[in-house]
Amino acid sequence: MSETITATSKFQELIDTIEELSLDEQELLVEIISHHLLMQRRSELIAEVEEAREAYKKGEFKQGTVADLMKDLEE
């Protein structure tokens, strides 16, 4: 429980600090964070594609129709 309180208070401190920034600085921070998130998502996607390629090379994949996929998802 104390970890949650500590994390919450640190997050609130961060928000307070951001609110002290000028509008231009806040906009720049948003751009930086957005770019960072985009790069993280891109890295995750690249890793997933590589994993799928490796599975394909090893024959660890399943072929079927969309109906087969939907059936598998329901199970």
Buried (B, 14 or more C-beta within 10 A) or exposed (E): EEEEEEEEEEEEEEEEEEEEEEEEEEEEEEEEEEEEEEEEEEEEEEEEEEEEEEEEEEEEEEEEEEEEEEEEEEE
